[in-house]
Amino acid sequence: MRRSFHSYFATPFLFFILLACHSKTDPVSARTPVAGFHDNPGKAIPAPLIYADSNTEENKRIISSLDAYYNTQARIGFNGSVLVGYKGKILFERYYGYSNREQHVPWNPESSSQLASVSKTFTGAAILYLYQRKYLNIDDPVQHYLKDFPYPGITLRMLLNHRSGVPDYTKWIPIYRKDTQTPVSNKEMLQMMARYKPHLEFTPNHRFTYCNTNYALLAMVIEEVTAMSYPDFMNKYIFHPLGMQHTFIFNTPNKLPSNATISYKYNWRREPDMFADGVYGDKNVYSTVEDMYRWDQSFYQNKLLDNETIELAYGPCSFERKGIKNYGLGWRMLCYADGNKIIYHNGWWHGNNTSFYRFIGENLTIIVLGNKFNNGIYHQAPIIYSIVKNRPVMHGFDTEE
């Protein structure tokens, strides 16, 4: 949904808060894949989270206003966690309701929640991690890595930026598989794709269409290049080095750990399992708001990716239709004619709603996780931003998953 953003940039005080769009017209120099993955993972030295001084008059105002706002949200159904980080420090962190209602387990800092499509930010970054280290080339055909992939001419980059034309597995698998309850794996999904060859939605690289299959395939590329399972690679090379101790990939038939939140419908009924629950890469990362803040801050500190690769992920800004919405390599973004942008991603799967907004020019981050379906979560970021910045509520934030 798009609304006017004129009010966002009407004030001169906002020009410095957002990172300029990728200004380079030339691609990052070509990388030649290197056979035999042999990287050593970074040492896990989880830096302690830093909290802002809650006793300053300005921070008292912000915290009091955010508490009042979320007390109201909790009364009308919000169940989850929220963290607001500003300039590298946690300004506000709260937990509301139950992570497991039947067992009366409250949300807490160790409650790991299904991130849904925010998981794509991790899969995209993992691909770019391998690209930066020359283990793959994002302009190679997918068939170079996945031999059973039935569509020639589609590259990894097209998967990353949703320009592949590949149909969404959540829509075509039920056509060919009567059992819609038992979870399928990524491998089974690819086998079905190779067997039935569902029609492409459009000629590759001709337009953008958001598609979960793209990131499920990218997870398989990671497995092929590294000779590791996607969950093992992500844990060893991404989560563990960044100190994300409560972040993991849900991989059926494994059971969720005790600290994982339960997914509920709006009426507190549990969401039943279904065929798509077994596919990862597009979803199935579980995390906490604290770990997500570590993820956010890692990009400022170049712990995983260098500036050149991060710039590649955030651009270029290539508008295919009028408006400000765009998609980079694993990130949604709101791009403006004057070069400013917001980097973000929302997520929705079953009863889980996730909102992850990054105002990277001023290091301001908003993270909201919920495990009881609540579409209102996608409308909270502009309120939070207005409270932190002490200015009128801005319109135009994206509410799409």
SULPEUR-V839349 format. One record per pair of residues at least 4 apart in sequence whose ideal C-beta (glycine too) atoms are under 8 Angstrom apart, sorted by the first residue. I is the first residue (numbers start at 0). J is the second residue. D is the distance in Angstrom with one decimal. If there is no record, write none. Layout:
((I J D) (I J D))
This chain:
((0 397 7.1) (0 398 5.3) (0 399 6.6) (1 322 5.5) (1 323 7.3) (1 324 6.6) (1 395 6.9) (1 397 7.9) (2 394 4.8) (2 395 4.4) (3 394 6.3) (3 395 6.1) (4 8 6.8) (4 323 6.1) (4 333 7.4) (4 335 7.1) (4 393 7.6) (4 394 7.2) (4 395 4.0) (5 9 6.0) (6 391 7.2) (6 393 5.8) (6 394 5.8) (6 395 7.8) (7 13 6.7) (7 393 4.6) (7 394 7.6) (7 395 6.2) (8 13 6.0) (8 14 7.3) (8 335 6.7) (8 337 7.1) (8 339 7.0) (10 390 6.9) (13 17 7.6) (14 337 7.7) (14 339 7.0) (15 360 6.1) (15 361 7.0) (16 339 8.0) (16 358 5.4) (16 360 4.5) (16 361 4.2) (16 363 7.2) (17 335 7.8) (17 339 3.9) (17 340 5.5) (17 341 6.0) (17 358 6.3) (17 359 7.1) (17 360 4.4) (17 361 8.0) (18 313 6.9) (18 339 7.7) (18 340 6.1) (18 342 7.4) (18 359 4.7) (18 360 4.9) (19 338 4.3) (19 339 6.8) (19 340 7.4) (20 313 7.8) (20 314 5.5) (20 315 7.0) (20 316 4.1) (20 334 5.4) (20 338 5.1) (20 339 7.6) (20 340 5.4) (21 310 5.5) (21 311 7.3) (21 313 5.9) (21 314 2.2) (21 315 4.4) (21 316 6.5) (22 314 8.0) (22 338 7.5) (23 310 7.3) (23 314 7.8) (23 315 7.1) (24 315 7.4) (26 138 7.9) (26 311 7.9) (27 307 5.9) (27 308 7.3) (27 311 5.3) (29 136 6.7) (29 138 7.2) (30 130 5.9) (30 131 7.9) (30 133 4.7) (30 135 7.5) (30 136 5.0) (30 137 8.0) (31 133 6.3) (31 136 6.8) (32 133 6.8) (32 134 6.1) (32 135 5.1) (32 136 5.5) (32 139 7.0) (32 224 7.8) (33 132 8.0) (33 133 5.0) (33 134 5.6) (36 129 7.8) (36 134 5.7) (36 224 6.0) (36 225 4.4) (36 226 6.3) (36 227 7.7) (38 132 6.3) (38 134 7.8) (38 236 6.9) (40 235 5.0) (40 236 4.9) (40 239 6.6) (40 240 5.5) (41 236 7.8) (41 240 3.5) (41 302 7.1) (42 240 6.8) (43 239 4.8) (43 240 5.6) (43 241 8.0) (43 242 6.0) (44 242 6.9) (45 241 7.7) (45 242 2.5) (45 244 6.8) (45 293 7.4) (46 242 6.6) (46 293 8.0) (48 89 5.8) (48 289 6.1) (48 292 6.8) (48 293 7.6) (49 87 6.4) (49 88 4.8) (49 89 6.9) (50 88 6.0) (50 89 4.8) (50 90 8.0) (51 58 5.8) (51 85 6.6) (51 88 4.1) (51 89 6.5) (51 90 4.7) (52 58 6.2) (53 58 5.4) (53 59 7.0) (53 62 6.0) (54 58 7.2) (54 59 7.0) (55 59 6.7) (56 60 6.6) (57 61 6.6) (58 62 6.0) (58 90 6.7) (59 63 6.0) (60 64 6.2) (60 389 7.4) (61 65 6.1) (61 90 6.4) (61 91 6.9) (61 386 6.0) (61 387 5.7) (61 389 7.9) (62 66 6.1) (62 90 7.5) (62 91 5.9) (63 67 6.5) (64 68 6.3) (64 386 4.6) (65 69 6.1) (65 83 7.0) (65 91 5.0) (65 93 7.8) (65 383 6.8) (65 386 5.7) (66 70 6.1) (66 93 7.4) (67 71 6.8) (68 72 6.5) (68 382 6.2) (68 383 7.7) (68 386 6.7) (69 73 6.1) (69 77 7.0) (69 81 6.5) (69 93 5.9) (69 95 6.8) (70 74 6.7) (71 75 6.6) (72 76 7.7) (72 77 3.9) (72 95 7.7) (72 375 7.2) (72 379 7.2) (73 77 5.1) (73 78 7.6) (73 95 4.5) (73 96 6.8) (75 375 7.7) (76 265 7.3) (76 371 7.2) (76 373 5.6) (76 375 7.5) (77 95 5.9) (77 96 7.4) (77 369 6.6) (77 373 5.8) (77 375 7.0) (77 376 7.2) (78 95 6.1) (78 96 3.4) (78 97 6.6) (78 106 7.4) (78 263 7.6) (78 369 6.0) (78 370 6.4) (78 371 4.0) (78 373 7.1) (79 94 7.8) (79 95 6.3) (79 96 6.8) (79 106 6.4) (79 112 7.1) (79 352 7.8) (79 367 6.7) (79 368 5.0) (79 369 3.4) (79 370 6.1) (79 371 7.4) (79 373 7.7) (79 376 7.4) (80 92 7.8) (80 93 7.0) (80 94 4.9) (80 95 7.3) (80 106 5.4) (80 110 6.7) (80 112 7.3) (80 287 7.2) (80 288 4.7) (80 367 7.5) (80 368 5.0) (80 369 8.0) (81 91 7.1) (81 92 7.3) (81 93 5.5) (81 95 8.0) (81 288 6.7) (81 365 7.9) (81 366 6.9) (81 367 5.0) (81 368 7.7) (81 379 7.7) (81 383 7.9) (82 89 6.2) (82 91 6.9) (82 92 4.7) (82 288 3.8) (82 289 6.8) (82 291 7.2) (82 292 5.6) (82 364 7.6) (82 365 7.9) (82 366 4.6) (83 89 7.5) (83 90 4.9) (83 91 4.2) (83 92 7.6) (83 363 7.8) (83 364 7.1) (83 365 5.7) (83 366 7.7) (83 383 6.0) (83 387 6.4) (84 88 6.7) (84 89 5.4) (84 90 6.4) (84 292 5.2) (84 295 6.8) (84 296 7.5) (84 362 7.5) (84 363 7.1) (84 364 4.2) (84 366 7.7) (85 90 4.6) (85 361 7.9) (85 362 6.9) (85 363 5.1) (85 364 7.7) (85 387 6.5) (86 361 7.2) (86 362 5.0) (86 363 7.5) (87 296 6.5) (87 299 7.4) (87 362 6.0) (89 292 6.6) (90 387 7.0) (92 108 7.9) (92 288 6.6) (92 289 7.5) (94 105 6.8) (94 106 3.9) (94 107 5.7) (94 108 7.3) (94 110 7.2) (95 106 6.2) (96 100 7.9) (96 105 7.2) (96 106 5.9) (96 371 7.1) (97 103 6.8) (97 104 6.2) (97 105 6.0) (97 106 6.7) (98 104 5.1) (98 105 6.8) (98 106 4.9) (98 107 7.3) (98 110 4.1) (98 112 7.6) (98 258 7.7) (98 259 7.8) (98 260 4.1) (98 261 6.9) (98 370 6.6) (99 103 7.6) (99 104 4.0) (99 260 7.0) (99 261 5.0) (100 261 7.1) (100 263 6.9) (100 267 5.9) (101 261 7.6) (104 110 8.0) (106 110 4.9) (106 260 7.4) (108 245 8.0) (108 287 6.2) (108 288 7.8) (108 289 5.6) (109 245 5.4) (109 258 5.0) (109 287 6.6) (110 258 6.2) (110 259 7.8) (110 260 5.4) (110 287 6.3) (111 245 5.0) (111 246 6.8) (111 247 6.9) (111 256 7.3) (111 258 5.5) (111 259 5.0) (111 260 6.8) (111 285 4.1) (111 286 5.9) (111 287 5.7) (112 259 7.6) (112 260 4.5) (112 285 6.2) (112 286 6.9) (112 287 7.2) (112 351 6.3) (112 353 7.5) (112 368 4.4) (112 369 7.6) (112 370 5.5) (113 249 7.2) (113 259 8.0) (113 260 7.2) (113 262 6.3) (113 282 7.0) (113 283 7.1) (113 284 7.8) (113 285 5.7) (113 348 5.9) (113 349 7.4) (113 351 4.2) (113 353 8.0) (113 370 7.3) (114 118 5.0) (114 282 7.2) (114 284 4.7) (114 285 6.8) (114 286 5.7) (114 291 7.8) (114 346 5.5) (114 351 7.5) (114 353 5.2) (114 368 7.4) (115 282 5.2) (115 346 3.1) (115 347 5.2) (115 348 3.8) (115 351 5.2) (115 352 7.5) (115 353 5.4) (115 400 7.1) (116 211 7.6) (116 281 6.7) (116 282 6.2) (116 344 6.5) (116 345 6.8) (116 346 3.9) (116 347 6.9) (116 348 7.3) (116 353 7.6) (116 400 5.7) (117 284 7.3) (117 344 4.9) (117 345 7.2) (117 346 4.1) (117 353 4.7) (117 355 5.1) (118 122 6.5) (118 214 7.6) (118 279 7.5) (118 280 7.3) (118 281 6.6) (118 282 4.9) (118 283 6.1) (118 284 3.8) (118 346 7.1) (119 123 5.9) (119 214 4.9) (119 280 7.8) (119 281 6.2) (119 329 5.6) (119 344 6.6) (120 124 6.3) (120 294 7.7) (120 329 5.2) (120 330 6.2) (120 344 5.4) (120 355 7.4) (121 125 6.3) (121 233 6.5) (121 237 6.4) (121 284 5.4) (121 294 7.6) (122 126 6.7) (122 214 5.0) (122 217 5.2) (122 218 5.7) (122 221 7.5) (122 280 4.8) (122 281 7.4) (122 329 6.8) (123 127 6.5) (123 159 5.7) (123 214 7.5) (123 217 7.3) (123 312 6.7) (123 328 5.3) (123 329 2.0) (123 330 7.1) (124 128 6.2) (124 237 7.3) (124 303 6.3) (124 304 6.4) (124 312 7.2) (124 329 6.1) (125 129 6.9) (125 221 5.6) (125 232 6.9) (125 233 6.4) (125 236 7.4) (125 237 6.1) (126 130 6.2) (126 135 7.2) (126 137 6.8) (126 155 6.6) (126 159 6.5) (126 217 5.5) (126 220 6.9) (126 221 6.7) (126 328 7.8) (126 329 7.7) (127 131 6.0) (127 137 7.6) (127 304 5.9) (127 308 5.2) (127 311 7.0) (127 312 5.9) (127 328 6.5) (127 329 7.5) (128 132 6.7) (128 236 6.9) (128 237 7.5) (128 303 6.0) (128 304 6.5) (129 134 4.2) (129 135 4.9) (129 221 6.9) (129 224 5.7) (129 225 7.3) (130 134 7.5) (130 135 5.7) (130 136 6.9) (130 137 5.3) (130 308 7.1) (131 304 6.2) (131 305 6.4) (131 308 4.7) (134 224 5.3) (134 225 7.5) (135 139 6.7) (135 144 7.0) (135 155 6.9) (135 220 7.0) (135 224 5.3) (136 155 7.5) (137 154 6.9) (137 155 4.4) (137 156 4.5) (137 159 6.5) (137 328 7.7) (138 154 5.4) (138 155 7.2) (138 156 5.6) (139 143 4.4) (139 144 7.1) (139 154 6.3) (139 155 6.1) (140 151 6.7) (140 152 6.6) (140 153 6.6) (140 154 5.7) (141 145 5.6) (141 148 4.8) (141 150 7.5) (141 153 5.2) (141 154 6.7) (141 155 6.3) (141 158 6.7) (141 216 6.4) (141 220 7.2) (142 146 6.7) (142 148 5.1) (142 150 7.9) (142 151 6.2) (142 153 8.0) (144 155 7.6) (144 219 7.9) (144 220 4.7) (144 223 4.9) (144 224 6.6) (145 189 6.6) (145 216 6.7) (145 219 5.9) (145 220 6.5) (145 223 6.5) (147 189 5.7) (147 190 6.9) (147 192 7.8) (147 193 4.2) (148 153 7.6) (148 189 7.0) (148 192 7.3) (148 193 7.2) (148 216 7.1) (149 192 6.2) (149 193 5.2) (149 196 4.9) (150 163 7.9) (150 164 7.9) (150 165 6.7) (150 196 8.0) (150 199 6.3) (150 203 7.4) (152 203 5.7) (153 157 5.2) (153 158 7.2) (153 163 4.9) (153 164 7.3) (153 165 6.8) (153 203 4.9) (154 158 7.5) (154 204 8.0) (155 159 6.3) (155 217 7.0) (155 220 6.5) (156 160 6.3) (156 162 8.0) (156 328 7.3) (157 161 8.0) (157 162 4.7) (157 163 4.2) (157 164 7.9) (157 203 5.7) (157 204 5.6) (157 213 7.8) (158 163 5.3) (158 165 7.5) (158 213 4.1) (158 214 7.2) (158 216 5.7) (158 217 5.4) (159 213 7.3) (159 217 6.9) (159 328 4.2) (159 329 6.2) (160 207 7.1) (160 326 5.7) (160 327 6.8) (160 328 5.9) (161 207 5.4) (161 208 6.1) (161 209 5.2) (161 210 5.7) (161 213 5.8) (161 326 5.6) (162 203 6.9) (162 204 5.1) (162 205 7.4) (162 206 6.8) (162 207 5.7) (162 208 7.9) (163 203 5.6) (163 204 7.8) (163 210 6.9) (163 213 5.6) (164 199 4.2) (164 200 5.1) (164 201 4.5) (164 202 6.3) (164 203 4.7) (164 204 7.9) (164 205 7.3) (164 208 7.2) (165 199 6.5) (165 200 7.5) (165 210 5.9) (165 212 4.9) (165 213 6.2) (165 216 7.4) (166 170 6.5) (166 171 5.2) (166 197 4.8) (166 198 6.8) (166 199 6.8) (166 200 5.6) (166 210 7.3) (166 212 6.7) (167 171 7.2) (167 210 4.9) (167 211 5.4) (167 212 5.5) (168 172 5.2) (168 188 5.2) (168 192 7.5) (168 211 6.5) (168 212 4.7) (168 215 6.5) (168 275 7.1) (168 278 6.8) (169 211 5.9) (169 275 5.1) (170 174 7.9) (171 175 7.0) (171 195 7.7) (171 197 4.4) (172 176 5.4) (172 179 7.9) (172 183 6.7) (172 188 6.9) (172 191 6.4) (172 274 6.0) (172 275 7.4) (173 179 5.2) (173 274 7.3) (174 197 7.7) (175 191 6.0) (175 194 8.0) (175 195 5.2) (176 183 7.4) (176 191 7.1) (176 274 6.8) (178 274 7.1) (179 273 6.1) (179 274 5.1) (180 271 7.5) (180 272 6.5) (180 273 5.8) (180 274 6.7) (181 274 6.4) (182 251 4.5) (182 252 7.7) (182 272 6.3) (182 273 7.4) (182 274 6.0) (182 275 7.4) (182 276 4.5) (182 277 2.9) (182 278 7.7) (183 187 4.3) (183 188 5.6) (183 191 7.7) (183 274 5.2) (183 275 7.5) (183 277 5.1) (183 278 6.6) (184 188 7.0) (184 251 7.4) (184 277 5.2) (184 278 7.0) (185 189 6.5) (185 215 5.4) (185 216 7.9) (185 218 5.9) (185 219 5.2) (185 229 7.6) (185 277 8.0) (185 278 5.6) (185 279 6.6) (185 280 6.7) (186 190 6.3) (186 219 7.4) (187 191 6.4) (187 277 7.8) (188 192 6.4) (188 212 7.6) (188 215 6.2) (188 278 5.8) (189 193 6.3) (189 216 7.2) (189 219 6.4) (190 194 6.3) (191 195 5.9) (192 196 7.1) (192 197 6.8) (192 212 7.9) (199 203 7.0) (200 208 5.9) (200 210 7.8) (201 205 5.4) (201 206 5.8) (201 208 7.0) (206 319 6.1) (207 319 6.1) (207 326 6.2) (209 326 7.3) (211 215 6.3) (211 275 8.0) (211 278 7.7) (211 281 4.0) (211 282 7.3) (212 216 6.2) (212 281 7.4) (213 217 6.6) (213 281 7.4) (214 218 6.7) (214 280 4.5) (214 281 3.9) (215 219 7.1) (215 278 5.0) (215 279 7.2) (215 280 4.6) (215 281 5.0) (216 220 6.6) (216 280 7.4) (217 221 6.7) (217 280 5.7) (218 222 6.8) (218 229 4.4) (218 279 5.6) (218 280 2.8) (218 281 7.8) (219 223 6.3) (219 229 7.6) (219 280 7.3) (220 224 6.2) (221 225 6.0) (221 227 7.9) (221 229 5.6) (221 232 5.7) (221 280 7.9) (222 226 7.6) (222 227 6.5) (222 228 6.0) (222 229 5.4) (222 232 7.3) (225 232 5.1) (227 231 4.7) (227 232 4.4) (227 235 7.4) (228 232 6.8) (228 250 7.6) (229 233 6.2) (229 248 6.4) (229 279 5.9) (229 280 6.4) (230 234 6.2) (230 247 7.1) (230 248 3.8) (230 250 5.0) (230 279 7.2) (231 235 6.0) (232 236 5.6) (232 237 7.7) (233 237 4.9) (233 238 5.9) (233 248 5.6) (233 284 7.6) (234 238 5.0) (234 239 5.7) (234 247 6.7) (234 248 7.3) (235 239 5.8) (236 240 6.7) (237 241 6.5) (237 243 7.6) (237 303 6.9) (238 243 4.2) (238 244 7.9) (238 246 4.6) (238 247 7.1) (238 290 7.8) (239 243 7.4) (240 302 7.1) (240 303 7.7) (241 293 5.3) (241 294 6.6) (241 297 5.3) (241 302 6.2) (241 303 7.1) (242 290 8.0) (242 293 5.7) (243 286 6.8) (243 290 4.1) (243 293 5.5) (243 294 6.6) (244 290 7.2) (245 258 6.6) (245 286 6.8) (245 287 4.7) (245 289 7.6) (245 290 5.5) (246 284 6.8) (246 285 6.6) (246 286 4.2) (246 287 7.2) (246 290 4.6) (246 294 7.9) (247 256 7.4) (247 284 7.7) (247 285 5.5) (248 279 5.5) (248 283 5.7) (248 284 6.0) (248 285 7.6) (249 253 7.2) (249 255 6.3) (249 259 7.7) (249 279 7.1) (249 283 4.5) (249 284 7.9) (249 285 5.8) (250 279 6.4) (250 283 7.4) (251 276 6.4) (251 277 4.2) (255 259 3.9) (255 285 7.7) (259 285 5.7) (260 351 7.8) (260 370 4.0) (261 269 6.3) (261 370 6.4) (262 269 6.9) (262 270 4.3) (262 348 7.7) (262 349 4.4) (262 350 4.3) (262 351 5.4) (262 370 5.7) (263 267 5.3) (263 268 6.6) (263 269 6.1) (263 270 6.7) (263 350 4.5) (263 370 6.1) (263 371 4.3) (263 372 6.9) (264 268 4.6) (264 269 7.6) (264 270 6.1) (264 350 5.4) (264 371 7.6) (264 372 5.6) (265 350 7.5) (265 371 6.7) (265 372 4.5) (265 373 7.1) (267 371 6.8) (270 349 3.8) (270 350 5.1) (272 276 5.2) (276 283 7.8) (278 282 7.4) (278 283 7.3) (279 283 4.0) (279 284 7.8) (282 346 7.3) (282 348 5.1) (286 290 4.7) (286 291 5.3) (286 294 7.5) (286 368 7.9) (287 291 6.8) (287 368 7.7) (288 292 6.5) (288 366 4.8) (288 368 6.0) (289 293 6.9) (290 294 6.5) (291 295 6.4) (291 355 6.7) (291 366 4.8) (291 368 7.7) (292 296 6.2) (292 364 6.4) (292 366 6.4) (293 297 6.4) (295 299 8.0) (295 355 7.8) (295 357 6.1) (295 364 4.8) (295 366 7.4) (296 300 6.2) (297 301 8.0) (297 302 4.2) (297 303 5.4) (298 303 7.5) (298 304 6.9) (298 309 5.8) (298 359 7.7) (299 359 7.9) (299 362 6.3) (301 305 5.6) (301 306 6.6) (301 309 7.8) (304 308 4.3) (304 309 5.1) (304 312 7.3) (305 309 7.1) (306 310 6.1) (307 311 6.6) (308 312 6.6) (309 313 6.4) (310 314 6.4) (311 328 6.4) (312 327 5.3) (312 328 4.4) (312 329 5.9) (312 330 6.1) (313 327 5.1) (313 330 6.4) (313 332 6.6) (313 340 7.2) (313 342 6.0) (314 327 6.0) (316 325 5.8) (316 332 7.7) (316 334 4.3) (316 340 7.1) (317 325 7.2) (318 322 7.1) (318 325 6.7) (318 334 7.3) (323 333 4.9) (323 334 5.6) (323 335 5.9) (323 395 7.6) (324 331 7.3) (324 332 7.7) (324 333 6.3) (324 334 7.9) (324 397 6.4) (325 331 7.5) (325 332 5.1) (325 333 7.6) (325 334 5.1) (326 330 7.2) (326 331 5.6) (326 332 7.0) (327 331 7.8) (327 332 5.7) (327 342 7.8) (330 342 5.2) (330 343 7.3) (330 344 6.1) (331 342 7.7) (331 343 5.5) (331 344 5.2) (331 345 7.4) (331 397 6.7) (332 340 5.1) (332 341 6.4) (332 342 5.4) (332 343 7.1) (333 340 6.1) (333 341 4.4) (333 343 7.4) (333 395 7.5) (333 396 7.9) (333 397 6.7) (334 339 7.7) (334 340 4.7) (335 339 4.6) (335 340 6.6) (339 360 7.6) (341 356 6.7) (341 357 7.2) (341 358 6.2) (342 357 4.5) (342 359 5.6) (343 354 7.8) (343 355 6.0) (343 356 4.5) (343 357 6.1) (343 380 7.9) (343 397 7.0) (344 353 8.0) (344 355 5.3) (345 352 7.9) (345 353 6.4) (345 354 5.5) (345 355 7.2) (345 377 5.8) (345 397 6.9) (345 398 7.4) (345 399 6.5) (345 400 5.2) (346 351 7.1) (346 352 7.1) (346 353 3.7) (346 354 7.9) (346 355 7.6) (346 400 6.1) (347 351 6.9) (347 352 5.5) (347 353 7.4) (347 400 4.0) (349 372 7.6) (350 369 8.0) (350 370 6.0) (350 371 5.6) (350 372 4.2) (351 368 7.7) (351 369 6.7) (351 370 5.6) (351 372 7.9) (352 367 7.8) (352 368 7.9) (352 369 4.6) (352 372 6.6) (352 373 5.6) (352 374 6.9) (352 376 4.2) (352 377 6.9) (353 367 7.0) (353 368 5.6) (353 369 7.4) (353 376 7.5) (354 365 6.9) (354 366 7.4) (354 367 4.3) (354 376 5.4) (354 377 5.7) (354 379 6.5) (354 380 5.7) (355 364 7.9) (355 365 7.5) (355 366 5.6) (355 367 7.9) (356 364 7.0) (356 365 4.3) (356 380 4.7) (356 384 7.7) (356 396 7.5) (357 363 7.8) (357 364 5.4) (358 362 7.6) (358 363 4.1) (358 364 7.4) (358 384 7.5) (363 384 7.5) (363 387 6.7) (365 379 7.7) (365 380 5.0) (365 383 5.2) (365 384 6.9) (367 376 5.2) (367 379 5.6) (367 380 7.5) (369 373 5.2) (369 376 5.1) (374 378 7.8) (374 398 7.8) (375 379 6.9) (377 396 7.9) (377 397 7.8) (377 398 4.1) (377 399 7.9) (378 382 7.4) (378 396 7.6) (378 398 6.3) (379 383 5.9) (380 384 6.1) (380 396 5.3) (381 385 6.3) (381 392 5.3) (381 393 5.1) (381 394 7.0) (381 396 4.7) (382 386 6.5) (382 392 6.1) (383 387 6.3) (384 388 6.0) (384 393 6.5) (385 389 7.7) (385 390 5.8) (385 391 6.3) (385 392 4.4) (385 393 6.5))
